[in-house]
């Protein structure tokens, strides 16, 4: 009696007697049972993927990095319409420094701005911002703003989330950068008045707002506006501006070499001078 061959790789074992018939193995794909598999997810088309990315800068001088848009030093007198059309829907930070801007008419396209830099422009008291509810940083350094109260009232209305404001280099910000007649007391009063108008500020002119300044602004901020009396036309015509000089008027010409005797406004006694201790009484 011959022995049955065992099942090995490449050979087909004979079925046992009485066993149910199993599926036939065949090399062809026609005899294989159909599988109910879910279709594989396809990747989105390339056109849709490209549309989600920020557009590449097409304007000369335009720099786009994520949600930051910079258009610096282009000498533009107004915000280009194409800038708002291409970048206004995704920009969160906009830098328009070193231009010749006198108005911000095209800024309404940037409704989601959080930071706005407008340094070194020609913006004056007619500055009009659109409503920017998310804006928390605004810099207006070195412009032509003179009326600080008008500006602060406008910012309190259109920028409710403002926390950082810088006005250095404007006449409205009284410090040594705009005139030698300004002193630290004028600048302290200015900070107190600004905090009275915008109590949510955390930084003013690159300096952190202190607790003492908030308390002072709450009590006396309304009376801290820096106002100096303006001379009338009659006073200006009657007394022209003249700088003080201890010498008489006849000796102020460069060609005059005559000796004159002038009376000084201040008298120096030399009590605190270190050099007097080396001078003897007979040498005086």
DRENBA-792856 format. One record per residue: residue in three letters; residue number from 1; x, y, z of N, C-alpha, C in turn. Coordinates in steps of 0.1 Angstrom, whole numbers. Layout:
REM residues N
res_n_nxx_nyy_nzz_caxx_cayy_cazz_cxx_cyy_czz
ALA_NUM_X_Y_Z_X_Y_Z_X_Y_Z
...
//
This chain:
REM residues 284
res_n_nxx_nyy_nzz_caxx_cayy_cazz_cxx_cyy_czz
UNK_1_9_-12_0_0_0_0_9_12_0
UNK_2_6_22_-9_15_34_-10_11_45_0
UNK_3_21_51_6_19_62_16_15_75_9
UNK_4_6_83_16_1_96_11_13_106_12
UNK_5_14_114_2_24_125_3_20_136_12
UNK_6_29_141_21_26_151_30_26_165_23
UNK_7_18_174_29_17_188_23_30_196_25
UNK_8_36_200_14_48_208_15_46_220_6
UNK_9_56_229_7_56_241_-1_57_238_-16
UNK_10_47_242_-23_48_239_-38_39_227_-41
UNK_11_34_219_-31_26_207_-34_13_209_-28
UNK_12_3_202_-34_-11_202_-29_-14_189_-22
UNK_13_-18_190_-9_-21_177_-2_-35_173_-6
UNK_14_-37_160_-7_-51_154_-10_-60_156_1
UNK_15_-72_159_-1_-82_161_10_-85_148_17
UNK_16_-88_150_30_-91_138_38_-105_133_34
UNK_17_-107_120_35_-121_115_32_-131_120_43
UNK_18_-142_126_38_-152_131_47_-151_145_51
UNK_19_-139_152_48_-137_166_51_-145_175_42
UNK_20_-150_186_47_-158_195_38_-148_201_27
UNK_21_-154_204_16_-145_209_5_-141_224_8
UNK_22_-128_227_8_-123_240_10_-122_248_-3
UNK_23_-118_261_-1_-116_269_-13_-104_264_-21
UNK_24_-105_264_-34_-94_260_-43_-84_271_-44
UNK_25_-72_267_-43_-61_276_-45_-57_276_-59
UNK_26_-56_287_-65_-53_288_-80_-43_300_-82
UNK_27_-35_298_-91_-25_309_-94_-32_321_-101
UNK_28_-43_319_-107_-50_330_-114_-58_338_-104
UNK_29_-60_351_-108_-68_360_-99_-83_359_-101
UNK_30_-87_352_-111_-101_350_-114_-108_342_-104
UNK_31_-101_332_-98_-107_322_-88_-106_328_-74
UNK_32_-99_339_-71_-99_345_-58_-112_352_-54
UNK_33_-116_350_-41_-128_357_-37_-127_372_-37
UNK_34_-137_379_-40_-137_394_-39_-137_399_-25
UNK_35_-129_409_-22_-128_415_-9_-136_428_-9
UNK_36_-143_430_2_-151_442_4_-142_452_13
UNK_37_-133_460_6_-124_469_13_-129_483_10
UNK_38_-127_492_20_-130_506_18_-120_512_9
UNK_39_-124_522_1_-114_528_-8_-104_537_-1
UNK_40_-92_537_-5_-82_544_1_-84_559_-1
UNK_41_-82_567_10_-84_582_8_-74_588_-1
UNK_42_-78_596_-10_-69_602_-20_-65_616_-14
UNK_43_-53_619_-18_-47_632_-14_-54_643_-21
UNK_44_-56_655_-15_-63_666_-22_-55_670_-34
UNK_45_-62_676_-43_-55_681_-55_-44_691_-52
UNK_46_-34_693_-61_-24_703_-58_-29_717_-59
UNK_47_-39_719_-66_-45_733_-67_-50_737_-54
UNK_48_-57_728_-47_-63_732_-34_-52_734_-24
UNK_49_-41_726_-24_-30_728_-14_-23_741_-16
UNK_50_-21_745_-28_-15_758_-31_-23_770_-27
UNK_51_-36_768_-29_-45_779_-25_-45_782_-11
UNK_52_-42_772_-2_-42_775_13_-30_782_17
UNK_53_-19_782_10_-7_789_14_-8_804_11
UNK_54_-1_813_19_-1_827_16_5_829_2
UNK_55_-1_839_-5_4_842_-19_19_847_-18
UNK_56_26_844_-28_40_849_-29_39_864_-32
UNK_57_49_872_-27_49_887_-29_51_889_-44
UNK_58_42_897_-50_43_901_-64_48_915_-65
UNK_59_47_923_-55_51_937_-55_65_939_-51
UNK_60_72_949_-57_86_951_-54_87_957_-40
UNK_61_95_952_-32_97_956_-18_88_950_-8
UNK_62_79_941_-12_70_934_-3_76_922_2
UNK_63_76_920_16_82_908_22_70_902_31
UNK_64_68_889_28_58_882_35_64_870_42
UNK_65_62_868_55_67_857_63_56_852_72
UNK_66_49_842_67_38_837_75_26_847_75
UNK_67_23_852_87_13_862_88_18_876_90
UNK_68_31_878_88_38_891_89_40_897_75
UNK_69_36_909_73_37_916_60_45_929_63
UNK_70_55_931_54_64_943_55_64_950_42
UNK_71_62_963_42_64_971_30_71_984_34
UNK_72_84_983_36_92_993_42_100_1001_32
UNK_73_101_1014_34_110_1022_26_107_1023_11
UNK_74_94_1023_7_90_1024_-7_85_1038_-11
UNK_75_85_1047_-2_81_1061_-5_67_1062_-10
UNK_76_58_1053_-5_44_1054_-10_37_1064_-2
UNK_77_28_1072_-8_20_1082_-1_7_1076_3
UNK_78_3_1065_-1_-9_1058_4_-7_1043_3
UNK_79_-16_1036_10_-14_1021_11_-19_1016_-3
UNK_80_-11_1008_-10_-15_1002_-23_-27_994_-21
UNK_81_-36_995_-31_-48_986_-31_-45_972_-32
UNK_82_-35_969_-40_-31_954_-42_-26_948_-30
UNK_83_-20_956_-21_-15_951_-8_-26_946_1
UNK_84_-37_954_2_-48_949_9_-55_937_3
UNK_85_-56_937_-10_-63_926_-17_-56_913_-16
UNK_86_-42_913_-16_-35_901_-16_-31_896_-2
UNK_87_-29_906_7_-25_902_21_-34_905_32
UNK_88_-45_912_29_-53_917_40_-61_906_47
UNK_89_-64_895_41_-72_884_47_-64_876_56
UNK_90_-51_876_56_-43_867_65_-33_875_74
UNK_91_-30_887_71_-20_894_78_-24_898_92
UNK_92_-15_895_102_-17_898_116_-7_909_121
UNK_93_4_910_113_14_921_116_17_928_103
UNK_94_16_941_104_18_950_92_28_961_95
UNK_95_39_961_87_50_971_90_50_980_77
UNK_96_47_993_79_47_1003_68_57_1014_71
UNK_97_68_1011_78_77_1022_82_85_1028_70
UNK_98_90_1040_73_99_1047_63_92_1049_50
UNK_99_80_1054_50_72_1057_38_68_1072_39
UNK_100_59_1076_30_54_1090_30_39_1090_32
UNK_101_34_1082_41_20_1081_43_15_1093_50
UNK_102_4_1098_45_-4_1109_51_-18_1105_55
UNK_103_-22_1093_50_-35_1088_54_-35_1073_54
UNK_104_-44_1067_60_-45_1052_61_-58_1047_56
UNK_105_-61_1052_44_-74_1048_38_-75_1034_34
UNK_106_-64_1027_29_-65_1013_25_-63_1003_36
UNK_107_-63_1008_49_-61_999_60_-73_991_64
UNK_108_-85_994_58_-97_987_62_-97_973_57
UNK_109_-88_970_47_-88_956_43_-80_947_52
UNK_110_-73_952_62_-66_944_72_-74_944_85
UNK_111_-85_937_85_-94_937_97_-89_928_108
UNK_112_-80_919_106_-75_910_116_-61_914_122
UNK_113_-57_926_120_-44_930_125_-43_930_140
UNK_114_-31_925_144_-28_925_159_-16_935_162
UNK_115_-7_937_152_4_946_154_5_955_141
UNK_116_7_968_144_7_978_133_19_988_136
UNK_117_29_988_126_40_997_128_40_1007_117
UNK_118_39_1020_121_38_1032_112_49_1042_115
UNK_119_61_1038_118_71_1047_122_77_1054_109
UNK_120_82_1067_112_88_1075_101_80_1077_89
UNK_121_68_1082_91_59_1086_80_55_1101_82
UNK_122_45_1105_75_40_1119_76_26_1120_81
UNK_123_22_1111_90_9_1111_96_8_1123_106
UNK_124_-4_1130_105_-6_1141_113_-18_1139_122
UNK_125_-24_1151_126_-36_1150_135_-48_1145_128
UNK_126_-48_1145_115_-60_1139_108_-59_1124_107
UNK_127_-51_1117_114_-50_1103_114_-63_1096_117
UNK_128_-67_1087_108_-80_1080_110_-78_1065_108
UNK_129_-79_1057_118_-78_1043_117_-91_1036_116
UNK_130_-92_1025_108_-105_1018_109_-106_1010_122
UNK_131_-117_1004_124_-119_997_137_-111_984_136
UNK_132_-102_982_145_-94_970_146_-95_964_160
UNK_133_-105_955_162_-108_950_175_-97_941_181
UNK_134_-88_936_173_-77_927_178_-64_934_179
UNK_135_-63_946_175_-50_953_175_-45_956_190
UNK_136_-33_951_193_-28_953_207_-15_960_207
UNK_137_-9_963_195_4_970_194_3_980_183
UNK_138_7_993_186_6_1003_176_18_1013_179
UNK_139_27_1015_169_38_1024_170_37_1035_160
UNK_140_38_1047_164_36_1059_155_48_1068_158
UNK_141_60_1063_159_72_1071_162_76_1079_150
UNK_142_80_1091_153_86_1101_143_76_1103_132
UNK_143_64_1109_136_54_1114_126_52_1128_129
UNK_144_40_1133_125_38_1148_127_25_1150_135
UNK_145_24_1142_146_12_1143_155_15_1153_166
UNK_146_6_1163_167_7_1174_177_-4_1173_187
UNK_147_-16_1169_184_-27_1169_193_-29_1155_199
UNK_148_-24_1153_211_-24_1140_217_-38_1136_222
UNK_149_-46_1146_227_-59_1143_232_-68_1138_221
UNK_150_-68_1144_209_-76_1139_198_-72_1125_194
UNK_151_-59_1122_193_-54_1109_190_-59_1098_200
UNK_152_-58_1102_212_-62_1092_223_-77_1089_223
UNK_153_-85_1099_220_-99_1097_220_-103_1088_208
UNK_154_-95_1090_197_-98_1081_185_-94_1067_187
UNK_155_-82_1065_194_-77_1051_196_-86_1044_206
UNK_156_-91_1051_216_-100_1045_226_-113_1040_219
UNK_157_-117_1045_208_-129_1042_201_-127_1030_191
UNK_158_-116_1030_184_-114_1020_173_-105_1009_177
UNK_159_-97_1010_188_-87_999_192_-90_996_207
UNK_160_-100_989_210_-103_986_224_-93_976_231
UNK_161_-86_968_223_-76_959_229_-62_964_229
UNK_162_-60_977_227_-46_982_226_-39_981_240
UNK_163_-27_976_239_-19_974_251_-5_981_250
UNK_164_0_983_238_13_989_236_12_1000_226
UNK_165_16_1012_231_16_1024_222_29_1032_224
UNK_166_34_1036_212_46_1044_212_45_1056_203
UNK_167_47_1068_209_46_1081_201_59_1089_202
UNK_168_70_1083_204_83_1090_205_86_1097_191
UNK_169_91_1109_193_95_1117_181_84_1126_176
UNK_170_72_1126_182_61_1135_178_61_1147_188
UNK_171_55_1158_183_53_1169_191_44_1166_203
UNK_172_34_1157_200_25_1153_211_31_1146_222
UNK_173_44_1141_220_51_1134_231_62_1143_236
UNK_174_60_1150_247_70_1160_251_82_1154_258
UNK_175_93_1153_251_105_1149_257_117_1156_249
UNK_176_129_1152_253_141_1158_247_142_1156_232
UNK_177_135_1146_227_137_1142_212_130_1153_204
UNK_178_120_1160_209_113_1170_200_116_1184_204
UNK_179_123_1187_215_126_1201_218_134_1201_231
UNK_180_143_1211_231_151_1213_243_143_1219_255
UNK_181_132_1225_251_124_1232_262_115_1222_270
UNK_182_116_1209_266_108_1199_273_117_1193_284
UNK_183_111_1189_295_119_1183_306_112_1170_311
UNK_184_117_1164_321_112_1152_326_98_1154_332
UNK_185_95_1165_338_82_1168_344_71_1168_333
UNK_186_74_1174_321_65_1174_310_62_1160_306
UNK_187_72_1152_305_70_1138_300_62_1130_311
UNK_188_64_1132_323_57_1125_334_42_1129_333
UNK_189_39_1141_331_25_1146_330_19_1140_318
UNK_190_26_1139_307_21_1133_295_18_1118_297
UNK_191_26_1111_303_23_1096_306_11_1095_314
UNK_192_9_1103_324_-2_1103_333_-15_1105_325
UNK_193_-15_1115_316_-26_1119_308_-30_1107_298
UNK_194_-20_1101_292_-22_1090_283_-29_1078_290
UNK_195_-24_1075_302_-29_1064_309_-44_1067_314
UNK_196_-47_1080_316_-60_1083_320_-70_1081_308
UNK_197_-65_1083_296_-74_1081_284_-74_1066_280
UNK_198_-63_1059_281_-62_1045_277_-57_1037_289
UNK_199_-66_1034_298_-62_1027_311_-57_1012_309
UNK_200_-59_1006_297_-55_993_295_-41_991_290
UNK_201_-34_1002_288_-20_1001_283_-11_995_293
UNK_202_-2_986_288_8_980_296_22_985_293
UNK_203_24_990_281_37_997_277_33_1010_270
UNK_204_41_1020_274_40_1033_267_53_1038_264
UNK_205_56_1040_251_69_1045_246_80_1036_251
UNK_206_79_1023_249_89_1013_252_92_1013_267
UNK_207_84_1018_276_85_1017_290_73_1011_296
UNK_208_75_1001_305_64_995_312_57_1004_321
UNK_209_44_1003_321_35_1011_330_36_1005_344
UNK_210_39_1014_353_40_1010_367_27_1011_375
UNK_211_27_1005_386_14_1005_394_12_1020_399
UNK_212_23_1026_403_22_1040_408_16_1049_397
UNK_213_20_1047_384_15_1056_374_0_1053_371
UNK_214_-4_1041_373_-19_1038_372_-27_1045_383
UNK_215_-21_1045_395_-29_1051_406_-29_1066_404
UNK_216_-18_1072_400_-18_1086_397_-27_1090_386
UNK_217_-27_1082_375_-36_1085_364_-51_1084_368
UNK_218_-54_1075_377_-68_1074_382_-72_1086_390
UNK_219_-63_1092_397_-67_1103_406_-65_1116_399
UNK_220_-54_1119_392_-51_1132_387_-49_1132_372
UNK_221_-52_1121_365_-49_1120_351_-56_1130_342
UNK_222_-68_1134_346_-76_1143_338_-70_1157_338
UNK_223_-62_1160_348_-57_1174_349_-42_1175_346
UNK_224_-37_1164_339_-22_1163_336_-19_1167_322
UNK_225_-28_1172_314_-25_1175_301_-15_1186_300
UNK_226_-5_1184_292_6_1194_290_1_1205_281
UNK_227_-2_1217_286_-7_1228_279_1_1240_282
UNK_228_7_1247_272_14_1259_274_7_1270_267
UNK_229_6_1282_273_-1_1293_267_6_1298_254
UNK_230_-2_1301_245_2_1306_232_3_1321_232
UNK_231_13_1327_227_15_1341_226_6_1347_215
UNK_232_-1_1358_218_-9_1364_208_-1_1371_197
UNK_233_-7_1375_186_0_1381_175_6_1394_179
UNK_234_-2_1402_187_3_1415_191_16_1414_200
UNK_235_16_1404_209_28_1402_217_40_1398_209
UNK_236_38_1389_199_49_1385_190_54_1396_182
UNK_237_46_1405_177_50_1416_169_57_1427_178
UNK_238_52_1429_190_59_1439_199_72_1434_205
UNK_239_73_1421_208_85_1416_214_90_1404_206
UNK_240_98_1406_196_103_1394_188_112_1386_196
UNK_241_113_1373_192_121_1364_200_136_1367_200
UNK_242_142_1369_211_156_1372_213_162_1363_223
UNK_243_174_1358_219_181_1349_228_189_1357_238
UNK_244_190_1353_250_197_1360_261_212_1360_258
UNK_245_219_1372_260_233_1373_259_237_1383_269
UNK_246_248_1381_277_253_1390_287_259_1403_281
UNK_247_263_1402_268_269_1413_261_259_1423_255
UNK_248_263_1436_254_254_1445_248_252_1442_233
UNK_249_242_1448_227_239_1445_213_249_1450_204
UNK_250_257_1460_207_267_1466_198_279_1457_196
UNK_251_281_1447_206_293_1439_205_290_1425_200
UNK_252_278_1422_194_275_1409_190_280_1406_176
UNK_253_284_1416_168_289_1414_155_303_1408_155
UNK_254_306_1399_146_319_1393_145_330_1402_142
UNK_255_327_1413_135_338_1422_131_341_1432_142
UNK_256_333_1433_153_335_1442_163_345_1436_173
UNK_257_357_1443_175_367_1438_184_369_1447_196
UNK_258_360_1456_199_361_1465_210_358_1458_223
UNK_259_366_1462_233_363_1457_246_351_1463_252
UNK_260_342_1455_258_330_1460_264_329_1454_278
UNK_261_320_1460_285_317_1456_299_303_1451_300
UNK_262_301_1439_303_287_1433_304_284_1429_318
UNK_263_271_1429_321_266_1425_334_260_1411_333
UNK_264_265_1402_340_260_1388_339_248_1386_348
UNK_265_239_1377_344_227_1374_351_230_1367_364
UNK_266_240_1358_364_243_1350_376_257_1355_381
UNK_267_259_1354_394_271_1357_401_277_1345_407
UNK_268_290_1343_403_297_1331_408_307_1335_419
UNK_269_305_1329_431_313_1332_442_325_1322_444
UNK_270_324_1311_438_336_1301_438_337_1294_451
UNK_271_326_1292_459_327_1286_472_329_1271_470
UNK_272_323_1265_459_324_1250_457_335_1246_447
UNK_273_344_1256_444_354_1253_434_366_1246_441
UNK_274_371_1236_435_383_1229_440_396_1236_437
UNK_275_396_1245_427_408_1252_424_412_1263_433
UNK_276_402_1268_440_405_1280_449_414_1277_460
UNK_277_415_1264_464_424_1261_476_439_1262_472
UNK_278_442_1263_459_456_1264_454_460_1279_452
UNK_279_451_1288_454_453_1302_452_455_1309_465
UNK_280_466_1317_467_468_1324_479_461_1337_479
UNK_281_459_1343_491_452_1356_492_459_1367_485
UNK_282_472_1367_485_480_1378_479_480_1377_463
UNK_283_475_1366_458_474_1365_443_460_1368_438
UNK_284_451_1371_446_438_1375_442_437_1390_437
//
